[in-house]
Amino acid sequence: MYENIYRIKEIRNDSKGEEIVNNLLEKGWTFISAIQVGTPEAMDIVYVVGATKDIYESEKKDSNLEKLIDELSS
């Protein structure tokens, strides 16, 4: 299932995180994991999604989506 993953993205579950993950899943990205990060007092969730080379290359053409993902993931 994961052998064809070419790129991964880590996306924090903030105000736009769920929207971005769902958008990527609709476009063919694969859900890999949801991870809790932080301390017990300040816990966040990070979604990890991956794409094949074909899907990633087609998404790179949509620079607005890529820019939004990068801004929210950092």
Secondary structure, DSSP 8 states (H G I E B T S, - for coil): --TT--EEEEEE-STTHHHHHHHHHHTT-EEEEEEEEEETTEEEEEEEEEE-HHHHHHHHT-HHHHHHHHHHH-
